[in-house]
Amino acid sequence: MRLRDWIDIESLQIISQHVSAVVAALIAFALVGLLVKRLLPEGLISNTLETADQWVLGGLFAWFTIQLAVLLWKNRVWKGSVRSESTNIALVI
């Protein structure tokens, strides 16, 4: 019995790609939040940008979670069947 039979390599690759995207989004939005706090004085625009930044980041996390669940579900459903190159899913972030 091979190691590949015990571990689902494709699912691990999908998860690692999503983790990388989530970490990159977190860093980007943290930098935007830091810039807003440092460069803009406390006021309506600063508060609005910080709130929008948090909502967009939350939306991205939700979207990444849904996409990951869909990809893992399709990967589970396709197991055992022959997949062609046209059925592979690529994420555009």
N, CA, C and O atoms as a CHARMM CRD file, in Angstrom:
* protein
*
  372
    1    1 MET  N      0.85100  -1.17400   0.00000 PROA 1      0.00000
    2    1 MET  CA     0.00000   0.00000   0.00000 PROA 1      0.00000
    3    1 MET  C      0.89900   1.24000   0.00000 PROA 1      0.00000
    4    1 MET  O      1.85000   1.34200   0.77500 PROA 1      0.00000
    5    2 ARG  N      0.57200   2.16400  -0.88000 PROA 2      0.00000
    6    2 ARG  CA     1.37500   3.37600  -1.01600 PROA 2      0.00000
    7    2 ARG  C      0.85200   4.48900  -0.11300 PROA 2      0.00000
    8    2 ARG  O     -0.28700   4.45800   0.35400 PROA 2      0.00000
    9    3 LEU  N      1.71400   5.46600   0.11600 PROA 3      0.00000
   10    3 LEU  CA     1.32500   6.62600   0.92300 PROA 3      0.00000
   11    3 LEU  C      0.19800   7.40000   0.26100 PROA 3      0.00000
   12    3 LEU  O     -0.66600   7.95400   0.94200 PROA 3      0.00000
   13    4 ARG  N      0.20600   7.44000  -1.07700 PROA 4      0.00000
   14    4 ARG  CA    -0.83400   8.16000  -1.81500 PROA 4      0.00000
   15    4 ARG  C     -2.22800   7.58300  -1.56100 PROA 4      0.00000
   16    4 ARG  O     -3.22700   8.29700  -1.65100 PROA 4      0.00000
   17    5 ASP  N     -2.28600   6.30200  -1.24700 PROA 5      0.00000
   18    5 ASP  CA    -3.57700   5.68600  -0.93700 PROA 5      0.00000
   19    5 ASP  C     -4.11000   6.14300   0.41700 PROA 5      0.00000
   20    5 ASP  O     -5.31800   6.10400   0.65400 PROA 5      0.00000
   21    6 TRP  N     -3.23300   6.56700   1.28900 PROA 6      0.00000
   22    6 TRP  CA    -3.63100   7.00000   2.62700 PROA 6      0.00000
   23    6 TRP  C     -3.91700   8.49200   2.69700 PROA 6      0.00000
   24    6 TRP  O     -4.79000   8.92600   3.44900 PROA 6      0.00000
   25    7 ILE  N     -3.18700   9.27500   1.91800 PROA 7      0.00000
   26    7 ILE  CA    -3.30300  10.73200   1.97100 PROA 7      0.00000
   27    7 ILE  C     -3.81300  11.24200   0.63200 PROA 7      0.00000
   28    7 ILE  O     -3.31400  10.84600  -0.42100 PROA 7      0.00000
   29    8 ASP  N     -4.80400  12.11700   0.67700 PROA 8      0.00000
   30    8 ASP  CA    -5.35200  12.70700  -0.54100 PROA 8      0.00000
   31    8 ASP  C     -4.51700  13.93800  -0.91500 PROA 8      0.00000
   32    8 ASP  O     -4.72600  15.02900  -0.38500 PROA 8      0.00000
   33    9 ILE  N     -3.58700  13.74300  -1.82200 PROA 9      0.00000
   34    9 ILE  CA    -2.63900  14.79300  -2.19900 PROA 9      0.00000
   35    9 ILE  C     -3.35700  15.97400  -2.85400 PROA 9      0.00000
   36    9 ILE  O     -3.01300  17.12500  -2.58400 PROA 9      0.00000
   37   10 GLU  N     -4.34000  15.71000  -3.70100 PROA 10     0.00000
   38   10 GLU  CA    -5.04400  16.79400  -4.39900 PROA 10     0.00000
   39   10 GLU  C     -5.77300  17.70300  -3.41400 PROA 10     0.00000
   40   10 GLU  O     -5.75600  18.92400  -3.56800 PROA 10     0.00000
   41   11 SER  N     -6.40600  17.12200  -2.41600 PROA 11     0.00000
   42   11 SER  CA    -7.10100  17.94300  -1.41600 PROA 11     0.00000
   43   11 SER  C     -6.11100  18.77800  -0.61100 PROA 11     0.00000
   44   11 SER  O     -6.39500  19.93300  -0.29500 PROA 11     0.00000
   45   12 LEU  N     -4.96700  18.21600  -0.28000 PROA 12     0.00000
   46   12 LEU  CA    -3.94900  18.98300   0.43300 PROA 12     0.00000
   47   12 LEU  C     -3.43300  20.14100  -0.40800 PROA 12     0.00000
   48   12 LEU  O     -3.17000  21.21900   0.12600 PROA 12     0.00000
   49   13 GLN  N     -3.28200  19.93800  -1.71600 PROA 13     0.00000
   50   13 GLN  CA    -2.85900  21.02000  -2.59500 PROA 13     0.00000
   51   13 GLN  C     -3.90800  22.12300  -2.64100 PROA 13     0.00000
   52   13 GLN  O     -3.56400  23.30400  -2.59300 PROA 13     0.00000
   53   14 ILE  N     -5.17200  21.75700  -2.73100 PROA 14     0.00000
   54   14 ILE  CA    -6.25000  22.74900  -2.76200 PROA 14     0.00000
   55   14 ILE  C     -6.27200  23.54300  -1.45300 PROA 14     0.00000
   56   14 ILE  O     -6.39000  24.76800  -1.46700 PROA 14     0.00000
   57   15 ILE  N     -6.15800  22.84700  -0.33900 PROA 15     0.00000
   58   15 ILE  CA    -6.17900  23.52700   0.96100 PROA 15     0.00000
   59   15 ILE  C     -4.98600  24.46800   1.09800 PROA 15     0.00000
   60   15 ILE  O     -5.13800  25.58500   1.59400 PROA 15     0.00000
   61   16 SER  N     -3.80500  24.03500   0.66900 PROA 16     0.00000
   62   16 SER  CA    -2.62800  24.89800   0.79400 PROA 16     0.00000
   63   16 SER  C     -2.74300  26.13600  -0.09200 PROA 16     0.00000
   64   16 SER  O     -2.28600  27.21000   0.29800 PROA 16     0.00000
   65   17 GLN  N     -3.34300  26.00700  -1.27400 PROA 17     0.00000
   66   17 GLN  CA    -3.54900  27.17200  -2.13000 PROA 17     0.00000
   67   17 GLN  C     -4.52100  28.15300  -1.48400 PROA 17     0.00000
   68   17 GLN  O     -4.30500  29.36300  -1.54000 PROA 17     0.00000
   69   18 HSD  N     -5.57500  27.65000  -0.88000 PROA 18     0.00000
   70   18 HSD  CA    -6.53400  28.53200  -0.22500 PROA 18     0.00000
   71   18 HSD  C     -5.93200  29.21200   0.99000 PROA 18     0.00000
   72   18 HSD  O     -6.18600  30.39200   1.23200 PROA 18     0.00000
   73   19 VAL  N     -5.14500  28.48400   1.74900 PROA 19     0.00000
   74   19 VAL  CA    -4.50200  29.08800   2.92000 PROA 19     0.00000
   75   19 VAL  C     -3.57800  30.21700   2.48300 PROA 19     0.00000
   76   19 VAL  O     -3.53300  31.26600   3.12600 PROA 19     0.00000
   77   20 SER  N     -2.84600  30.01300   1.40100 PROA 20     0.00000
   78   20 SER  CA    -1.96000  31.06000   0.89000 PROA 20     0.00000
   79   20 SER  C     -2.75300  32.29400   0.47900 PROA 20     0.00000
   80   20 SER  O     -2.34500  33.41900   0.76600 PROA 20     0.00000
   81   21 ALA  N     -3.88200  32.08700  -0.19000 PROA 21     0.00000
   82   21 ALA  CA    -4.70600  33.21700  -0.61200 PROA 21     0.00000
   83   21 ALA  C     -5.29600  33.95900   0.57900 PROA 21     0.00000
   84   21 ALA  O     -5.35900  35.18800   0.57300 PROA 21     0.00000
   85   22 VAL  N     -5.72400  33.23500   1.58800 PROA 22     0.00000
   86   22 VAL  CA    -6.29900  33.87100   2.78000 PROA 22     0.00000
   87   22 VAL  C     -5.23600  34.67000   3.52900 PROA 22     0.00000
   88   22 VAL  O     -5.50600  35.77800   3.99200 PROA 22     0.00000
   89   23 VAL  N     -4.04900  34.12400   3.64900 PROA 23     0.00000
   90   23 VAL  CA    -2.96500  34.83700   4.33600 PROA 23     0.00000
   91   23 VAL  C     -2.58900  36.10300   3.56700 PROA 23     0.00000
   92   23 VAL  O     -2.36700  37.15300   4.17000 PROA 23     0.00000
   93   24 ALA  N     -2.51600  36.00600   2.24000 PROA 24     0.00000
   94   24 ALA  CA    -2.20500  37.18800   1.42500 PROA 24     0.00000
   95   24 ALA  C     -3.28300  38.25600   1.57500 PROA 24     0.00000
   96   24 ALA  O     -2.96500  39.44000   1.69000 PROA 24     0.00000
   97   25 ALA  N     -4.55000  37.85400   1.57600 PROA 25     0.00000
   98   25 ALA  CA    -5.64300  38.81500   1.75500 PROA 25     0.00000
   99   25 ALA  C     -5.58000  39.45300   3.13700 PROA 25     0.00000
  100   25 ALA  O     -5.79100  40.65900   3.27100 PROA 25     0.00000
  101   26 LEU  N     -5.29900  38.67100   4.14800 PROA 26     0.00000
  102   26 LEU  CA    -5.20800  39.19100   5.51200 PROA 26     0.00000
  103   26 LEU  C     -4.09600  40.22400   5.62300 PROA 26     0.00000
  104   26 LEU  O     -4.28700  41.27400   6.23500 PROA 26     0.00000
  105   27 ILE  N     -2.94400  39.94000   5.04200 PROA 27     0.00000
  106   27 ILE  CA    -1.82500  40.88700   5.08600 PROA 27     0.00000
  107   27 ILE  C     -2.15900  42.16100   4.32600 PROA 27     0.00000
  108   27 ILE  O     -1.87600  43.26000   4.80400 PROA 27     0.00000
  109   28 ALA  N     -2.76200  42.02700   3.14200 PROA 28     0.00000
  110   28 ALA  CA    -3.10800  43.20400   2.34000 PROA 28     0.00000
  111   28 ALA  C     -4.11100  44.09800   3.06900 PROA 28     0.00000
  112   28 ALA  O     -3.94500  45.31700   3.10300 PROA 28     0.00000
  113   29 PHE  N     -5.13800  43.50500   3.64500 PROA 29     0.00000
  114   29 PHE  CA    -6.14000  44.31100   4.33000 PROA 29     0.00000
  115   29 PHE  C     -5.61600  44.87000   5.64200 PROA 29     0.00000
  116   29 PHE  O     -6.05200  45.94300   6.05900 PROA 29     0.00000
  117   30 ALA  N     -4.71000  44.19100   6.29500 PROA 30     0.00000
  118   30 ALA  CA    -4.09000  44.73700   7.50300 PROA 30     0.00000
  119   30 ALA  C     -3.25300  45.96000   7.15600 PROA 30     0.00000
  120   30 ALA  O     -3.25800  46.94800   7.89000 PROA 30     0.00000
  121   31 LEU  N     -2.53500  45.89700   6.03900 PROA 31     0.00000
  122   31 LEU  CA    -1.75000  47.05600   5.61100 PROA 31     0.00000
  123   31 LEU  C     -2.64200  48.23700   5.23800 PROA 31     0.00000
  124   31 LEU  O     -2.32400  49.38100   5.56100 PROA 31     0.00000
  125   32 VAL  N     -3.75600  47.96400   4.56100 PROA 32     0.00000
  126   32 VAL  CA    -4.69200  49.04200   4.22200 PROA 32     0.00000
  127   32 VAL  C     -5.25000  49.67700   5.49500 PROA 32     0.00000
  128   32 VAL  O     -5.33200  50.90100   5.60300 PROA 32     0.00000
  129   33 GLY  N     -5.62900  48.84100   6.45300 PROA 33     0.00000
  130   33 GLY  CA    -6.14400  49.36300   7.71700 PROA 33     0.00000
  131   33 GLY  C     -5.10600  50.19800   8.45500 PROA 33     0.00000
  132   33 GLY  O     -5.43200  51.23700   9.03000 PROA 33     0.00000
  133   34 LEU  N     -3.86300  49.74600   8.43800 PROA 34     0.00000
  134   34 LEU  CA    -2.78700  50.49600   9.07600 PROA 34     0.00000
  135   34 LEU  C     -2.56100  51.84100   8.39600 PROA 34     0.00000
  136   34 LEU  O     -2.38800  52.86200   9.06200 PROA 34     0.00000
  137   35 LEU  N     -2.56400  51.83500   7.05800 PROA 35     0.00000
  138   35 LEU  CA    -2.39100  53.09000   6.32000 PROA 35     0.00000
  139   35 LEU  C     -3.53700  54.06300   6.59500 PROA 35     0.00000
  140   35 LEU  O     -3.31200  55.26300   6.75200 PROA 35     0.00000
  141   36 VAL  N     -4.74100  53.55600   6.65100 PROA 36     0.00000
  142   36 VAL  CA    -5.89500  54.43200   6.91900 PROA 36     0.00000
  143   36 VAL  C     -5.76500  55.05700   8.30300 PROA 36     0.00000
  144   36 VAL  O     -6.01200  56.25100   8.47000 PROA 36     0.00000
  145   37 LYS  N     -5.38200  54.26200   9.28800 PROA 37     0.00000
  146   37 LYS  CA    -5.24700  54.79500  10.64800 PROA 37     0.00000
  147   37 LYS  C     -4.13000  55.82300  10.76200 PROA 37     0.00000
  148   37 LYS  O     -4.25800  56.80700  11.49000 PROA 37     0.00000
  149   38 ARG  N     -3.04000  55.59700  10.04600 PROA 38     0.00000
  150   38 ARG  CA    -1.88400  56.49500  10.16100 PROA 38     0.00000
  151   38 ARG  C     -2.02700  57.76600   9.32600 PROA 38     0.00000
  152   38 ARG  O     -1.62200  58.84200   9.76400 PROA 38     0.00000
  153   39 LEU  N     -2.60100  57.65100   8.12400 PROA 39     0.00000
  154   39 LEU  CA    -2.60600  58.78200   7.20500 PROA 39     0.00000
  155   39 LEU  C     -3.84400  59.67800   7.30500 PROA 39     0.00000
  156   39 LEU  O     -3.76900  60.87600   7.03400 PROA 39     0.00000
  157   40 LEU  N     -4.95800  59.10600   7.68600 PROA 40     0.00000
  158   40 LEU  CA    -6.17600  59.91000   7.76600 PROA 40     0.00000
  159   40 LEU  C     -6.46500  60.28400   9.21500 PROA 40     0.00000
  160   40 LEU  O     -6.30100  59.46400  10.11700 PROA 40     0.00000
  161   41 PRO  N     -6.89000  61.50800   9.43200 PROA 41     0.00000
  162   41 PRO  CA    -7.27300  61.88100  10.79600 PROA 41     0.00000
  163   41 PRO  C     -8.57200  61.16900  11.18400 PROA 41     0.00000
  164   41 PRO  O     -9.35400  60.75100  10.33000 PROA 41     0.00000
  165   42 GLU  N     -8.77100  61.04700  12.48200 PROA 42     0.00000
  166   42 GLU  CA    -9.98000  60.39800  12.97500 PROA 42     0.00000
  167   42 GLU  C    -11.19400  61.18700  12.51000 PROA 42     0.00000
  168   42 GLU  O    -11.30000  62.38700  12.76600 PROA 42     0.00000
  169   43 GLY  N    -12.09900  60.51800  11.83300 PROA 43     0.00000
  170   43 GLY  CA   -13.29300  61.19000  11.33700 PROA 43     0.00000
  171   43 GLY  C    -14.17700  60.23300  10.57000 PROA 43     0.00000
  172   43 GLY  O    -14.01000  59.01500  10.63100 PROA 43     0.00000
  173   44 LEU  N    -15.11200  60.80500   9.85400 PROA 44     0.00000
  174   44 LEU  CA   -16.10400  60.01100   9.13500 PROA 44     0.00000
  175   44 LEU  C    -15.46400  59.15700   8.04500 PROA 44     0.00000
  176   44 LEU  O    -15.78800  57.97600   7.92000 PROA 44     0.00000
  177   45 ILE  N    -14.57000  59.72900   7.26200 PROA 45     0.00000
  178   45 ILE  CA   -13.94900  58.98500   6.15500 PROA 45     0.00000
  179   45 ILE  C    -13.07600  57.85500   6.70200 PROA 45     0.00000
  180   45 ILE  O    -13.11300  56.73800   6.18800 PROA 45     0.00000
  181   46 SER  N    -12.30300  58.14000   7.72700 PROA 46     0.00000
  182   46 SER  CA   -11.44400  57.12300   8.33000 PROA 46     0.00000
  183   46 SER  C    -12.27500  55.95800   8.87200 PROA 46     0.00000
  184   46 SER  O    -11.95700  54.79400   8.62800 PROA 46     0.00000
  185   47 ASN  N    -13.32700  56.27800   9.60000 PROA 47     0.00000
  186   47 ASN  CA   -14.19600  55.22900  10.15400 PROA 47     0.00000
  187   47 ASN  C    -14.90400  54.44100   9.05000 PROA 47     0.00000
  188   47 ASN  O    -15.04600  53.22200   9.14500 PROA 47     0.00000
  189   48 THR  N    -15.34500  55.14100   8.00600 PROA 48     0.00000
  190   48 THR  CA   -16.01500  54.47300   6.90100 PROA 48     0.00000
  191   48 THR  C    -15.06900  53.51800   6.17300 PROA 48     0.00000
  192   48 THR  O    -15.45800  52.40100   5.83200 PROA 48     0.00000
  193   49 LEU  N    -13.84000  53.94800   5.93600 PROA 49     0.00000
  194   49 LEU  CA   -12.86800  53.08300   5.26400 PROA 49     0.00000
  195   49 LEU  C    -12.49800  51.87300   6.11700 PROA 49     0.00000
  196   49 LEU  O    -12.34600  50.76800   5.59600 PROA 49     0.00000
  197   50 GLU  N    -12.35600  52.07400   7.40100 PROA 50     0.00000
  198   50 GLU  CA   -12.05000  50.94200   8.27700 PROA 50     0.00000
  199   50 GLU  C    -13.20100  49.94100   8.31100 PROA 50     0.00000
  200   50 GLU  O    -12.97200  48.73200   8.28300 PROA 50     0.00000
  201   51 THR  N    -14.42900  50.43400   8.37100 PROA 51     0.00000
  202   51 THR  CA   -15.59100  49.55100   8.37100 PROA 51     0.00000
  203   51 THR  C    -15.70700  48.81000   7.04400 PROA 51     0.00000
  204   51 THR  O    -15.96200  47.60600   7.02600 PROA 51     0.00000
  205   52 ALA  N    -15.52100  49.52000   5.93400 PROA 52     0.00000
  206   52 ALA  CA   -15.57500  48.88600   4.61800 PROA 52     0.00000
  207   52 ALA  C    -14.46600  47.84200   4.48800 PROA 52     0.00000
  208   52 ALA  O    -14.69200  46.77000   3.92800 PROA 52     0.00000
  209   53 ASP  N    -13.29300  48.14000   4.99000 PROA 53     0.00000
  210   53 ASP  CA   -12.17800  47.20400   4.95600 PROA 53     0.00000
  211   53 ASP  C    -12.53000  45.91600   5.70300 PROA 53     0.00000
  212   53 ASP  O    -12.24000  44.82200   5.22000 PROA 53     0.00000
  213   54 GLN  N    -13.14100  46.03900   6.85500 PROA 54     0.00000
  214   54 GLN  CA   -13.52700  44.86300   7.63300 PROA 54     0.00000
  215   54 GLN  C    -14.61100  44.05100   6.93300 PROA 54     0.00000
  216   54 GLN  O    -14.56200  42.82100   6.93600 PROA 54     0.00000
  217   55 TRP  N    -15.59400  44.73100   6.33000 PROA 55     0.00000
  218   55 TRP  CA   -16.66700  44.02400   5.62200 PROA 55     0.00000
  219   55 TRP  C    -16.14200  43.28900   4.39400 PROA 55     0.00000
  220   55 TRP  O    -16.52900  42.14900   4.14000 PROA 55     0.00000
  221   56 VAL  N    -15.27500  43.93000   3.64200 PROA 56     0.00000
  222   56 VAL  CA   -14.71600  43.28700   2.45300 PROA 56     0.00000
  223   56 VAL  C    -13.85800  42.08600   2.85400 PROA 56     0.00000
  224   56 VAL  O    -13.92400  41.03700   2.21200 PROA 56     0.00000
  225   57 LEU  N    -13.06400  42.23000   3.89800 PROA 57     0.00000
  226   57 LEU  CA   -12.23900  41.11800   4.36700 PROA 57     0.00000
  227   57 LEU  C    -13.11700  39.95400   4.83600 PROA 57     0.00000
  228   57 LEU  O    -12.82300  38.79700   4.53600 PROA 57     0.00000
  229   58 GLY  N    -14.17600  40.25000   5.55900 PROA 58     0.00000
  230   58 GLY  CA   -15.10900  39.19900   5.97000 PROA 58     0.00000
  231   58 GLY  C    -15.76800  38.52000   4.78000 PROA 58     0.00000
  232   58 GLY  O    -15.94700  37.30200   4.77400 PROA 58     0.00000
  233   59 GLY  N    -16.12800  39.30800   3.77300 PROA 59     0.00000
  234   59 GLY  CA   -16.70200  38.74200   2.56100 PROA 59     0.00000
  235   59 GLY  C    -15.72400  37.84300   1.82000 PROA 59     0.00000
  236   59 GLY  O    -16.09900  36.79200   1.30100 PROA 59     0.00000
  237   60 LEU  N    -14.46000  38.26900   1.77500 PROA 60     0.00000
  238   60 LEU  CA   -13.44400  37.43400   1.13100 PROA 60     0.00000
  239   60 LEU  C    -13.24800  36.11700   1.86900 PROA 60     0.00000
  240   60 LEU  O    -13.12300  35.06600   1.24000 PROA 60     0.00000
  241   61 PHE  N    -13.22300  36.16300   3.18100 PROA 61     0.00000
  242   61 PHE  CA   -13.08500  34.92200   3.93900 PROA 61     0.00000
  243   61 PHE  C    -14.27200  33.99600   3.69100 PROA 61     0.00000
  244   61 PHE  O    -14.09900  32.78700   3.53500 PROA 61     0.00000
  245   62 ALA  N    -15.48400  34.56700   3.65400 PROA 62     0.00000
  246   62 ALA  CA   -16.66400  33.75500   3.36300 PROA 62     0.00000
  247   62 ALA  C    -16.57300  33.15000   1.96600 PROA 62     0.00000
  248   62 ALA  O    -16.87300  31.97200   1.77100 PROA 62     0.00000
  249   63 TRP  N    -16.15600  33.96500   0.99000 PROA 63     0.00000
  250   63 TRP  CA   -16.03800  33.47300  -0.38100 PROA 63     0.00000
  251   63 TRP  C    -14.98100  32.37000  -0.48200 PROA 63     0.00000
  252   63 TRP  O    -15.21100  31.35100  -1.13300 PROA 63     0.00000
  253   64 PHE  N    -13.82100  32.57000   0.16200 PROA 64     0.00000
  254   64 PHE  CA   -12.78400  31.53800   0.15100 PROA 64     0.00000
  255   64 PHE  C    -13.29100  30.24700   0.79300 PROA 64     0.00000
  256   64 PHE  O    -12.99300  29.15400   0.31200 PROA 64     0.00000
  257   65 THR  N    -14.04900  30.37100   1.86900 PROA 65     0.00000
  258   65 THR  CA   -14.57500  29.18700   2.54900 PROA 65     0.00000
  259   65 THR  C    -15.54600  28.43200   1.65500 PROA 65     0.00000
  260   65 THR  O    -15.48900  27.20600   1.56300 PROA 65     0.00000
  261   66 ILE  N    -16.44000  29.16600   0.99500 PROA 66     0.00000
  262   66 ILE  CA   -17.40800  28.52700   0.10200 PROA 66     0.00000
  263   66 ILE  C    -16.69500  27.86600  -1.07500 PROA 66     0.00000
  264   66 ILE  O    -17.00900  26.73200  -1.43700 PROA 66     0.00000
  265   67 GLN  N    -15.73800  28.57200  -1.67100 PROA 67     0.00000
  266   67 GLN  CA   -14.99700  28.00100  -2.80100 PROA 67     0.00000
  267   67 GLN  C    -14.23800  26.74500  -2.38700 PROA 67     0.00000
  268   67 GLN  O    -14.20600  25.76600  -3.13300 PROA 67     0.00000
  269   68 LEU  N    -13.63000  26.76400  -1.21400 PROA 68     0.00000
  270   68 LEU  CA   -12.90700  25.59600  -0.73000 PROA 68     0.00000
  271   68 LEU  C    -13.85600  24.42300  -0.51600 PROA 68     0.00000
  272   68 LEU  O    -13.54300  23.29200  -0.88900 PROA 68     0.00000
  273   69 ALA  N    -15.00800  24.68900   0.08000 PROA 69     0.00000
  274   69 ALA  CA   -15.98500  23.62300   0.30100 PROA 69     0.00000
  275   69 ALA  C    -16.46400  23.03300  -1.02600 PROA 69     0.00000
  276   69 ALA  O    -16.59100  21.81500  -1.15700 PROA 69     0.00000
  277   70 VAL  N    -16.73200  23.90400  -2.01600 PROA 70     0.00000
  278   70 VAL  CA   -17.18300  23.42600  -3.32600 PROA 70     0.00000
  279   70 VAL  C    -16.09800  22.59700  -3.99700 PROA 70     0.00000
  280   70 VAL  O    -16.38400  21.53000  -4.54100 PROA 70     0.00000
  281   71 LEU  N    -14.86300  23.07100  -3.96500 PROA 71     0.00000
  282   71 LEU  CA   -13.77500  22.32900  -4.59400 PROA 71     0.00000
  283   71 LEU  C    -13.55100  20.97900  -3.92300 PROA 71     0.00000
  284   71 LEU  O    -13.36000  19.97100  -4.60400 PROA 71     0.00000
  285   72 LEU  N    -13.57300  20.95300  -2.60900 PROA 72     0.00000
  286   72 LEU  CA   -13.39300  19.68500  -1.91000 PROA 72     0.00000
  287   72 LEU  C    -14.56500  18.74700  -2.15900 PROA 72     0.00000
  288   72 LEU  O    -14.37000  17.53700  -2.26900 PROA 72     0.00000
  289   73 TRP  N    -15.78800  19.28600  -2.24900 PROA 73     0.00000
  290   73 TRP  CA   -16.94900  18.45500  -2.54100 PROA 73     0.00000
  291   73 TRP  C    -16.84200  17.85700  -3.93900 PROA 73     0.00000
  292   73 TRP  O    -17.08900  16.66600  -4.13000 PROA 73     0.00000
  293   74 LYS  N    -16.47500  18.68400  -4.91700 PROA 74     0.00000
  294   74 LYS  CA   -16.33100  18.17700  -6.28000 PROA 74     0.00000
  295   74 LYS  C    -15.18900  17.17800  -6.36600 PROA 74     0.00000
  296   74 LYS  O    -15.28300  16.19200  -7.09700 PROA 74     0.00000
  297   75 ASN  N    -14.12100  17.41700  -5.63400 PROA 75     0.00000
  298   75 ASN  CA   -12.99800  16.48700  -5.62400 PROA 75     0.00000
  299   75 ASN  C    -13.41800  15.15400  -5.02700 PROA 75     0.00000
  300   75 ASN  O    -13.00000  14.09900  -5.50400 PROA 75     0.00000
  301   76 ARG  N    -14.24200  15.19200  -3.98500 PROA 76     0.00000
  302   76 ARG  CA   -14.72700  13.96800  -3.35800 PROA 76     0.00000
  303   76 ARG  C    -15.66000  13.22000  -4.29000 PROA 76     0.00000
  304   76 ARG  O    -15.59100  11.99500  -4.39000 PROA 76     0.00000
  305   77 VAL  N    -16.54000  13.95600  -4.98100 PROA 77     0.00000
  306   77 VAL  CA   -17.50100  13.33000  -5.88900 PROA 77     0.00000
  307   77 VAL  C    -16.78100  12.71600  -7.08000 PROA 77     0.00000
  308   77 VAL  O    -17.17900  11.65900  -7.57000 PROA 77     0.00000
  309   78 TRP  N    -15.70900  13.38100  -7.55400 PROA 78     0.00000
  310   78 TRP  CA   -14.99800  12.90400  -8.74000 PROA 78     0.00000
  311   78 TRP  C    -14.03800  11.77200  -8.44200 PROA 78     0.00000
  312   78 TRP  O    -13.53200  11.14400  -9.37200 PROA 78     0.00000
  313   79 LYS  N    -13.77100  11.49300  -7.18500 PROA 79     0.00000
  314   79 LYS  CA   -12.81000  10.44000  -6.85800 PROA 79     0.00000
  315   79 LYS  C    -13.27700   9.12300  -7.47600 PROA 79     0.00000
  316   79 LYS  O    -14.45200   8.76300  -7.40600 PROA 79     0.00000
  317   80 GLY  N    -12.34000   8.42800  -8.07100 PROA 80     0.00000
  318   80 GLY  CA   -12.65500   7.15200  -8.67900 PROA 80     0.00000
  319   80 GLY  C    -13.05500   7.25200 -10.13600 PROA 80     0.00000
  320   80 GLY  O    -13.06400   6.24600 -10.84500 PROA 80     0.00000
  321   81 SER  N    -13.38400   8.44600 -10.59400 PROA 81     0.00000
  322   81 SER  CA   -13.72800   8.60800 -11.99800 PROA 81     0.00000
  323   81 SER  C    -12.55600   9.27000 -12.71700 PROA 81     0.00000
  324   81 SER  O    -11.69100   9.87600 -12.08400 PROA 81     0.00000
  325   82 VAL  N    -12.53700   9.15200 -14.01500 PROA 82     0.00000
  326   82 VAL  CA   -11.47100   9.74300 -14.81500 PROA 82     0.00000
  327   82 VAL  C    -11.85000  11.17300 -15.11900 PROA 82     0.00000
  328   82 VAL  O    -12.91200  11.43900 -15.68300 PROA 82     0.00000
  329   83 ARG  N    -10.97100  12.10300 -14.74200 PROA 83     0.00000
  330   83 ARG  CA   -11.21700  13.51800 -14.99700 PROA 83     0.00000
  331   83 ARG  C    -10.39600  13.96200 -16.18600 PROA 83     0.00000
  332   83 ARG  O     -9.23200  13.58800 -16.32400 PROA 83     0.00000
  333   84 SER  N    -11.00100  14.75500 -17.03700 PROA 84     0.00000
  334   84 SER  CA   -10.24700  15.31200 -18.15700 PROA 84     0.00000
  335   84 SER  C     -9.67000  16.65300 -17.74400 PROA 84     0.00000
  336   84 SER  O    -10.01500  17.19100 -16.69200 PROA 84     0.00000
  337   85 GLU  N     -8.79500  17.18700 -18.57300 PROA 85     0.00000
  338   85 GLU  CA    -8.17100  18.47200 -18.27000 PROA 85     0.00000
  339   85 GLU  C     -9.20000  19.59400 -18.23800 PROA 85     0.00000
  340   85 GLU  O     -8.99800  20.58900 -17.54100 PROA 85     0.00000
  341   86 SER  N    -10.29300  19.45800 -18.97300 PROA 86     0.00000
  342   86 SER  CA   -11.29300  20.52900 -19.01600 PROA 86     0.00000
  343   86 SER  C    -12.10700  20.60900 -17.73500 PROA 86     0.00000
  344   86 SER  O    -12.75700  21.62400 -17.48600 PROA 86     0.00000
  345   87 THR  N    -12.08900  19.57200 -16.92300 PROA 87     0.00000
  346   87 THR  CA   -12.87200  19.60200 -15.68300 PROA 87     0.00000
  347   87 THR  C    -12.09500  20.13400 -14.50000 PROA 87     0.00000
  348   87 THR  O    -12.66400  20.31900 -13.42400 PROA 87     0.00000
  349   88 ASN  N    -10.80500  20.38600 -14.67200 PROA 88     0.00000
  350   88 ASN  CA   -10.02100  20.95000 -13.57200 PROA 88     0.00000
  351   88 ASN  C    -10.46500  22.38000 -13.32000 PROA 88     0.00000
  352   88 ASN  O    -10.77500  23.12000 -14.25300 PROA 88     0.00000
  353   89 ILE  N    -10.49200  22.75800 -12.05900 PROA 89     0.00000
  354   89 ILE  CA   -10.97400  24.09200 -11.66900 PROA 89     0.00000
  355   89 ILE  C     -9.78600  24.93900 -11.27400 PROA 89     0.00000
  356   89 ILE  O     -8.94400  24.51100 -10.48400 PROA 89     0.00000
  357   90 ALA  N     -9.71600  26.13100 -11.81600 PROA 90     0.00000
  358   90 ALA  CA    -8.65600  27.07200 -11.44900 PROA 90     0.00000
  359   90 ALA  C     -9.29900  28.26700 -10.75500 PROA 90     0.00000
  360   90 ALA  O    -10.29400  28.80700 -11.23700 PROA 90     0.00000
  361   91 LEU  N     -8.74200  28.67000  -9.64900 PROA 91     0.00000
  362   91 LEU  CA    -9.23800  29.83600  -8.91100 PROA 91     0.00000
  363   91 LEU  C     -8.55200  31.07400  -9.41400 PROA 91     0.00000
  364   91 LEU  O     -7.32900  31.10300  -9.55500 PROA 91     0.00000
  365   92 VAL  N     -9.32700  32.09300  -9.68500 PROA 92     0.00000
  366   92 VAL  CA    -8.78100  33.37600 -10.06100 PROA 92     0.00000
  367   92 VAL  C     -9.03800  34.31500  -8.91000 PROA 92     0.00000
  368   92 VAL  O    -10.18400  34.60300  -8.56500 PROA 92     0.00000
  369   93 ILE  N     -7.97200  34.78200  -8.32900 PROA 93     0.00000
  370   93 ILE  CA    -8.10500  35.61400  -7.14100 PROA 93     0.00000
  371   93 ILE  C     -7.71000  37.02900  -7.48800 PROA 93     0.00000
  372   93 ILE  O     -7.74600  37.90900  -6.62800 PROA 93     0.00000
